[in-house]
């Protein structure tokens, strides 16, 4: 059993593990549990009543958080022709084509957080599926990262666009900001992402959709939220 540090133990004393908090209470509490010397990320974890093995029960999308995530994300763009200049002008960190594919394949290069591609480059990018896929970096139309609207895609990502995707355990993990944001900004980000997840409920999903909703800081304990009220 892993032994937790003193800060974690102190934070744990603040949390009633048997209680399901209202969102505002949980957000106020999670900031108190963020005791590290760095600005901790606040993460939302939602267990859904879906079976991700079925294609019609996949829950996936992307949305721009009102106040961003507090992290500057590096964007790699696969493009050609006039779209290269558009990507550079929009603030992409890396732009290219075949040479970037070779760099990723040969050098195991991952100095970026998001990959965007124009549709006419997906034949090239497809060769990286086995490398980028497991890391959640493969461009996808559903997340808005396969598009000819390169400028908009880059600016949205830089402004705080986050992708949410249910994993094999039926859980979505997504950051909603930093502890330093304060209650109001975190609450607005929380409401935005939860609204998107609820709206994305598959028609084929039966029974309770929000099985558990938990907030936690990078180094702090999980704080349970009453998911039933959110779904009403």
Residue pairs with C-beta under 8 A, 6 or more apart in sequence:
4 12
7 35
7 36
7 219
8 219
8 220
8 221
10 35
11 32
11 33
11 35
11 219
11 220
11 221
12 221
14 29
14 32
14 33
15 29
15 33
15 221
15 223
17 221
17 224
19 224
20 224
20 225
20 226
20 227
21 29
21 223
21 224
21 225
21 226
22 225
22 226
22 229
23 187
23 190
23 191
23 194
23 225
23 230
24 183
24 187
26 215
26 223
26 224
26 225
27 42
27 183
27 186
27 187
27 190
27 215
28 183
29 223
30 42
30 179
30 186
30 215
30 216
30 217
30 220
30 223
31 42
31 179
31 182
31 183
31 186
31 217
33 216
33 217
33 220
33 221
33 223
34 40
34 42
34 179
34 217
34 218
34 219
34 220
35 219
35 220
36 217
36 218
36 219
38 218
39 70
39 178
39 179
39 180
40 178
40 179
40 217
40 218
40 219
40 220
41 69
41 70
41 71
41 175
41 177
41 178
41 179
41 217
41 218
42 175
42 176
42 177
42 178
42 179
42 181
42 186
42 215
42 216
42 217
43 173
43 174
43 175
43 176
43 215
43 216
43 217
43 218
44 172
44 173
44 174
44 175
44 176
44 190
44 193
44 194
44 213
44 214
44 215
45 171
45 172
45 173
45 212
45 213
45 214
45 215
45 216
45 222
46 171
46 172
46 194
46 197
46 210
46 212
46 213
46 214
46 227
47 169
47 170
47 171
47 210
47 211
47 212
47 213
48 59
48 166
48 170
48 171
48 172
48 197
48 205
48 209
48 210
48 211
49 170
49 205
49 206
49 207
49 208
49 209
49 210
49 211
50 57
50 58
50 59
50 166
50 170
50 202
50 205
50 209
51 57
51 170
52 58
52 59
52 166
52 167
52 168
52 170
54 204
56 202
56 203
56 204
57 202
57 204
57 205
58 166
58 202
59 164
59 165
59 166
59 172
59 197
59 200
59 201
59 202
60 140
60 142
60 143
60 163
60 164
60 165
60 166
60 200
61 142
61 143
61 163
61 164
61 196
61 200
62 142
62 143
62 144
62 145
62 161
62 162
62 163
62 164
63 161
63 162
63 164
63 192
63 193
63 196
64 156
64 159
64 160
64 161
64 162
65 160
65 161
65 162
65 176
65 177
65 189
65 192
65 193
66 160
66 185
66 188
66 189
66 192
67 160
67 177
67 181
67 185
67 186
67 188
67 189
68 159
68 160
68 177
69 160
69 162
69 175
69 176
69 177
69 178
70 175
70 177
70 178
70 180
70 181
71 113
71 175
72 158
73 113
73 114
73 157
73 158
74 93
74 94
74 111
74 112
74 113
74 114
75 91
75 92
75 93
75 94
75 112
75 113
75 114
75 115
75 116
75 154
75 157
75 158
76 92
76 93
76 94
76 95
76 100
76 112
76 114
76 115
76 116
77 83
77 87
77 92
77 94
77 95
77 96
77 115
77 116
77 117
77 150
77 154
78 96
78 97
78 100
78 101
78 115
78 116
78 117
78 118
78 121
78 124
78 125
78 139
79 86
79 87
79 95
79 96
79 97
79 117
79 118
79 121
79 150
80 97
80 118
80 120
80 121
83 118
83 148
83 150
84 95
84 96
86 150
86 151
87 95
87 116
87 150
87 151
87 154
88 95
89 151
90 150
90 151
90 154
90 155
91 154
91 155
91 158
92 116
92 150
92 154
93 112
94 100
94 111
94 112
97 121
97 124
98 124
101 124
101 125
101 127
101 128
103 109
104 110
104 128
104 131
104 132
105 127
105 128
105 131
110 135
110 137
112 137
114 137
114 145
114 157
115 125
115 132
115 137
115 138
115 139
115 145
116 139
116 145
116 146
116 147
116 150
116 153
116 154
116 157
117 125
117 139
117 145
117 146
118 146
118 147
118 148
118 150
119 146
119 147
119 148
122 139
122 146
125 132
125 138
125 139
128 138
129 138
132 138
136 163
136 165
139 145
139 146
140 146
141 147
143 163
143 165
144 153
144 156
144 161
145 153
147 153
162 174
162 175
162 193
163 174
164 172
164 174
164 193
164 196
164 197
165 172
166 172
167 173
170 211
172 197
174 193
176 186
176 189
176 190
176 193
176 215
177 185
177 186
177 189
179 217
181 189
190 215
194 213
194 230
198 209
198 210
198 230
198 231
201 209
209 231
210 227
210 228
210 230
210 231
211 227
212 224
212 227
213 224
213 225
213 226
213 227
213 230
214 222
214 223
214 224
214 225
215 222
215 223
215 225
216 222
216 223
